[in-house]
Amino acid sequence: MIDSITVIFCLFFLCSYLRTSTSLDSLSLNQFIKDGETLVSANGTFEMGFFSPGNSKGRYLGMWYKKLTPLTVLWVANRETPVHNNSGVLKLNENGDLVVLNGENTMVWSSNISSNRVVVNNSITAKFLETGNLVLKTGKGDIVWQSFDYPTDTLLPGMKLGWNFITGLNKKQTSWKSIDDPAKGEYSSAIDPRGYPQAVILKGSVIRLRIGSWNGRGMDIQHSH
């Protein structure tokens, strides 16, 4: 009898350990993670889940370096629309969209690929790459959406700023409003496509710094007053 209880206890402990120690780096259709659960990239460099910045009580879906303390957030999904308790869910829904849902099952953020007429099939998956890029890809491996196209205040290797003249997407880096609020702040860095494309830093819509065009030897930095 004691041996049976011991075996049952060991099996329960093992199952609990496996459940807590196994890290997901992908989601299939209708699969989700809840607040308190995370996605972790294959080699454990990056982690994604819900967090509260500074003194904020709002919950945001973000990505950070897993092994670095203090928490250093590199990307935020729902930066303008926090979840107001610990009920947040990240889900890959039946339409192939990544969505953040609150406790009322209301969508507060979406990757929005279904409304952009991207062809979605049952083989679409979300994958959290070792580069820190969260991607949606088809069974053939075609990427139909990626977080690298929507930087917040940090650029990682492989991220690019600039305009996509086919889709109209302007990829730019934008500051947080404050240490407690990851909503878009006053400052941004972007590519000015007029004439020779130049990297610029803006305050609102006003260019404060032009890094200049590449002349083969360096960049011509020009301050605006």
Backbone torsions as a table, in degrees:
resi	resn	phi	psi	omega
1	MET	NA	-45.2	179.6
2	ILE	-64.0	-40.9	178.9
3	ASP	-61.2	-39.4	179.7
4	SER	-64.4	-42.9	178.8
5	ILE	-63.6	-40.1	179.6
6	THR	-62.4	-44.7	179.8
7	VAL	-62.3	-44.9	-180.0
8	ILE	-61.7	-43.2	179.8
9	PHE	-62.4	-44.0	-179.5
10	CYS	-63.2	-41.8	178.4
11	LEU	-64.1	-42.3	178.4
12	PHE	-62.1	-43.8	179.8
13	PHE	-63.7	-42.9	-179.2
14	LEU	-63.5	-44.0	179.0
15	CYS	-63.2	-41.4	179.1
16	SER	-64.2	-40.6	-180.0
17	TYR	-64.4	-46.1	-179.4
18	LEU	-62.5	-38.4	-177.7
19	ARG	-66.9	-36.8	-176.4
20	THR	-87.7	-24.2	-174.0
21	SER	-96.0	-19.3	179.6
22	THR	-77.1	128.0	-175.6
23	SER	-104.9	131.3	174.8
24	LEU	-85.3	140.3	169.6
25	ASP	-123.6	8.2	-179.4
26	SER	-151.7	159.1	176.1
27	LEU	-130.2	137.2	172.0
28	SER	-96.0	171.6	179.9
29	LEU	-53.1	132.6	179.4
30	ASN	69.9	5.2	174.0
31	GLN	-86.8	152.7	-175.6
32	PHE	-151.5	163.5	167.4
33	ILE	-123.5	147.4	179.8
34	LYS	-101.6	165.5	173.2
35	ASP	-55.1	128.3	-174.8
36	GLY	104.1	-18.0	174.2
37	GLU	-106.1	157.6	-176.8
38	THR	-139.1	160.3	163.9
39	LEU	-98.2	141.6	179.4
40	VAL	-130.4	131.7	179.8
41	SER	-64.3	160.4	-167.3
42	ALA	-52.9	-41.9	-178.4
43	ASN	-97.3	8.6	174.8
44	GLY	78.0	19.5	-179.9
45	THR	-78.1	-43.0	-174.9
46	PHE	-118.6	151.3	177.9
47	GLU	-135.0	145.0	-179.7
48	MET	-130.4	134.0	178.8
49	GLY	-176.6	-165.2	-179.1
50	PHE	-93.8	143.0	-179.5
51	PHE	-148.0	164.7	173.6
52	SER	-121.3	119.6	-177.7
53	PRO	-80.4	141.7	173.9
54	GLY	52.5	-127.1	179.9
55	ASN	-95.9	8.2	-178.7
56	SER	-70.5	147.0	172.7
57	LYS	-98.8	-6.7	177.5
58	GLY	-70.3	151.5	179.6
59	ARG	-112.2	131.4	-176.9
60	TYR	-126.6	145.5	172.1
61	LEU	-84.0	119.5	-177.4
62	GLY	-139.3	174.4	178.7
63	MET	-129.4	140.7	-176.7
64	TRP	-149.3	168.1	172.6
65	TYR	-71.4	124.6	-174.1
66	LYS	-65.6	-38.1	-171.2
67	LYS	-100.4	8.5	-177.3
68	LEU	-105.2	131.0	173.5
69	THR	-123.8	144.3	-0.2
70	PRO	-70.3	171.7	-179.2
71	LEU	-54.2	122.9	-179.3
72	THR	-118.4	99.1	-175.0
73	VAL	-80.6	131.8	-174.5
74	LEU	-109.4	-23.5	-176.8
75	TRP	-153.7	142.0	179.4
76	VAL	-131.5	132.6	179.9
77	ALA	-81.3	-67.5	-173.8
78	ASN	-90.9	54.3	-171.6
79	ARG	-66.6	-23.8	179.5
80	GLU	-96.8	-12.2	-171.6
81	THR	-136.3	78.9	-178.3
82	PRO	-68.3	155.2	168.1
83	VAL	-86.5	135.5	-169.5
84	HIS	-94.1	11.9	171.8
85	ASN	-157.1	-169.0	-176.6
86	ASN	-90.2	29.9	-175.9
87	SER	-97.7	5.0	-174.3
88	GLY	-64.2	147.8	179.3
89	VAL	-137.1	135.0	167.8
90	LEU	-103.0	122.9	-174.5
91	LYS	-134.3	143.6	167.4
92	LEU	-94.7	103.3	-170.7
93	ASN	-80.3	179.0	-173.7
94	GLU	-66.1	-17.6	177.7
95	ASN	-88.3	-1.3	-178.6
96	GLY	85.8	13.1	177.9
97	ASP	-97.4	139.0	166.0
98	LEU	-78.8	129.9	-179.2
99	VAL	-134.8	148.1	169.5
100	VAL	-105.9	125.2	-178.2
101	LEU	-115.2	146.5	175.0
102	ASN	-95.8	-172.6	-176.0
103	GLY	-64.2	-21.9	177.6
104	GLU	-90.8	9.9	-177.6
105	ASN	63.9	24.3	176.1
106	THR	-89.6	134.9	-179.6
107	MET	-76.6	124.9	178.2
108	VAL	-108.9	-10.3	176.6
109	TRP	-160.1	149.3	178.9
110	SER	-149.3	147.4	171.7
111	SER	-69.4	-23.1	168.1
112	ASN	65.7	30.4	-180.0
113	ILE	-78.5	-29.1	-177.4
114	SER	-66.8	-35.1	179.1
115	SER	-75.7	-16.3	177.7
116	ASN	-92.2	13.4	174.3
117	ARG	63.5	28.6	173.4
118	VAL	-73.3	133.6	-179.9
119	VAL	-70.6	122.3	-177.9
120	VAL	-117.0	137.9	174.6
121	ASN	-130.7	177.3	-173.5
122	ASN	-68.5	-9.3	-177.9
123	SER	-94.3	3.2	-178.7
124	ILE	-68.7	139.6	178.9
125	THR	-136.4	157.4	171.2
126	ALA	-102.1	133.2	-177.8
127	LYS	-130.8	129.6	177.5
128	PHE	-98.1	105.0	-170.9
129	LEU	-81.5	161.8	179.1
130	GLU	-68.4	-14.0	174.3
131	THR	-77.6	-11.5	-173.0
132	GLY	93.4	3.5	-179.5
133	ASN	-90.7	127.6	173.4
134	LEU	-96.5	120.4	-173.4
135	VAL	-125.2	153.0	166.8
136	LEU	-108.4	127.3	-178.0
137	LYS	-138.2	153.7	179.0
138	THR	-83.6	173.7	177.5
139	GLY	-61.6	-23.8	177.8
140	LYS	-83.3	-5.3	179.2
141	GLY	93.6	3.4	179.1
142	ASP	-74.6	128.3	178.1
143	ILE	-84.4	122.3	-178.4
144	VAL	-106.4	-9.9	174.8
145	TRP	-162.0	146.4	176.4
146	GLN	-150.1	143.5	179.9
147	SER	-66.0	-24.4	178.3
148	PHE	-61.0	-19.8	177.2
149	ASP	-80.5	-7.2	-175.6
150	TYR	-132.4	63.8	-178.7
151	PRO	-63.7	154.5	172.5
152	THR	-102.5	-104.6	-177.6
153	ASP	-107.7	4.1	-175.6
154	THR	-131.0	136.8	173.7
155	LEU	-104.6	130.0	175.8
156	LEU	-105.1	157.3	176.0
157	PRO	-52.9	129.1	-177.6
158	GLY	101.9	-19.2	175.4
159	MET	-74.1	147.1	178.7
160	LYS	-132.6	140.7	171.9
161	LEU	-96.9	156.9	175.7
162	GLY	133.9	176.4	-176.7
163	TRP	-94.6	140.7	165.7
164	ASN	-101.7	105.7	-173.2
165	PHE	-74.2	-10.3	176.2
166	ILE	-83.2	-47.7	-177.8
167	THR	-93.3	-18.1	-177.2
168	GLY	82.7	6.9	-179.3
169	LEU	-74.8	127.7	175.8
170	ASN	-105.4	105.8	-178.9
171	LYS	-85.5	112.6	-179.8
172	LYS	-140.9	158.2	-178.8
173	GLN	-98.0	131.2	-174.7
174	THR	-130.1	134.8	-179.4
175	SER	-67.0	160.4	169.3
176	TRP	-73.2	154.9	175.7
177	LYS	-68.0	-38.5	176.1
178	SER	-161.6	175.3	179.6
179	ILE	-65.2	-20.8	179.6
180	ASP	-98.5	-6.4	-171.4
181	ASP	-140.1	108.5	-179.2
182	PRO	-80.4	5.4	175.7
183	ALA	-58.9	160.5	-175.4
184	LYS	-60.3	128.0	178.3
185	GLY	-93.2	-165.4	-175.2
186	GLU	-74.3	-31.9	-169.0
187	TYR	-101.5	145.6	177.4
188	SER	-148.5	156.4	171.1
189	SER	-120.7	138.2	-172.0
190	ALA	-154.3	-179.5	174.4
191	ILE	-109.2	124.5	174.2
192	ASP	-88.8	111.4	-173.2
193	PRO	-81.9	-3.1	-176.7
194	ARG	-72.7	131.8	-177.0
195	GLY	65.8	-135.8	172.9
196	TYR	-76.5	124.1	-177.6
197	PRO	-55.3	134.7	-179.4
198	GLN	-132.0	143.9	171.7
199	ALA	-78.6	133.5	-177.3
200	VAL	-134.2	155.8	170.6
201	ILE	-115.2	129.8	-175.7
202	LEU	-118.4	148.5	165.6
203	LYS	-112.0	108.5	-169.3
204	GLY	66.1	-122.2	178.0
205	SER	-103.5	4.8	-176.2
206	VAL	-97.3	125.4	178.2
207	ILE	-72.9	121.3	179.8
208	ARG	-101.4	-22.0	-178.7
209	LEU	-151.9	130.1	172.6
210	ARG	-107.8	121.8	178.8
211	ILE	-80.2	-19.7	172.4
212	GLY	92.1	173.6	179.1
213	SER	-89.7	153.3	177.9
214	TRP	-75.5	125.8	-178.4
215	ASN	-108.0	11.7	-179.0
216	GLY	98.0	-17.7	179.9
217	ARG	-124.2	-25.9	-178.4
218	GLY	178.4	-171.8	-179.7
219	MET	-109.9	140.5	179.8
220	ASP	-93.2	101.5	-176.7
221	ILE	-82.9	127.7	-179.2
222	GLN	-127.8	123.3	177.6
223	HIS	-86.5	144.0	173.4
224	SER	-112.1	138.8	-177.1
225	HIS	-109.6	NA	NA
